[in-house]
Structure formats: C-alpha cells, structure tokens
Amino acid sequence: MFRRGAPRLGCRAARLRPPVADSPGRPTWQARCRARSLPADVSDGDSVRAAFAQVEERFGRVDILVNSAGVARIRAIEETADDDIHTCIGTNLLGPIHTVRSAVPLLRAAGGGDILNISSEITLDHMPLMAMYAASKHGLNGFTAAMHKELRGDGIRVALVLLGSISDSAFFENFSGEDRQRAAPVWEADGYPARVGALKPLPSATVARVMVARVMVQLLGTPPEVVQDVAHIRPAG
C-alpha cells in the first residue's frame, strides 16, 4: 500500500533496480517511501482486520492494494486433503476478499485508488492435477470483475493481472520434487506446457519480477479516468 501520485510511483520504480547509495545524513530510499511490513494471515479475516487497523492508525488511508499471495498443490482430486483445499482457497481467494473488504473504506478515505489482483493464465487453459489452484484463481477472476463494477463509482479502479510461466520462480517451492516428477508426463501428454508457453518461460524470477513490476507501475500510472480491466503477462515465444 502506497500513497498516490509521483512519490508512490517513484518508490515503486526504485524497487526495479538496486538503489544508489544515499548521501550521509540523507534518509534512505526505504525511509523516504515510508515502507513498513505488517505480517498477517490473509486467510484469516480477523488477522487482516488487525493489520488494516494498524494501517488506518498510522496512515489514515490506503491508495493501492496489491493481492499477490498465491499457493498451489499438485493433487488428483481424490487425493486432495482438507488442508490442501483450505490452504489454496484460503490464500488465493479468501485472502483477496478479506483484504479488499478491509481496504475499501480506507481507499474511499483517500478519494479513490487502485486494487490489483494477481491471477494466473491457468484460468485460460485448464491444467490437470491443479484443480484447487484453478478453482481459487477462477474465483478471484470473478471477484475482481464484480469489484470492478461495484467500486468504480467510488473512483477505485480494480484490475486483474494474469501471469504466465516463469522459470525458477519461488512459486515452484509449493511443489515437492516427487509431485513435479509425477505431474510432468501428465502435463506433457495434455499438451499444456506447449500451449501456455511453459516450454519457453520468462527467463528468471528476477527478470520476471522487474517486468511484472514495470507493468504494474504502468497500470497504476495511467490517468484516473482510464481503466484497464485485465493485463496478461506471458512469454512471447
């Protein structure tokens, strides 16, 4: 969450590259951006409320909300445990619902703002053994579309960002080596990797983060009267 306008975009742009060393006695770029970390369990509504209460007390407003937390499990549906369901749905769908619910009054207090929800191109092409991830992200897409209609009269823009395949992403930490080995032939037989560009993914997690951040800065930097509902970021090949 950041304050609106040029200072906000400057702070976000500073994260796209290593910052230049600050002069002695000059506040660091982190301090100038007023960054603060507030741990919360997004799947728990009370935890999210408590975090936003701290935001309200310290800043009195919210200008930008980015919902980027995501988890997945490789499971055949009959093998899916209750914990797998609760983890995927709780993080990927309930998390954004909880944060948007708490952020909207503070976005209104700011006179409007932006909500970016990070989804996946799995919602454009179904992937075997990833039903809980797909279900949660489809739900996020629907929630985002509903919020776009509900909040536009308040000057709150709500956009969906669909991410494609990224090599060496931390996202793969969701999966054990055994799960990935088991899933690979199923996915290849289905033809999924070739269809969505996973055979030629975005080159590295570091590069991808910079690219995604730049797209998000562009979305946030458009004039308030301009709305882009969906941005799809994927490999060009």
Disulfide bonds with the S-S distance in Angstrom:
Cys11-Cys33 2.30
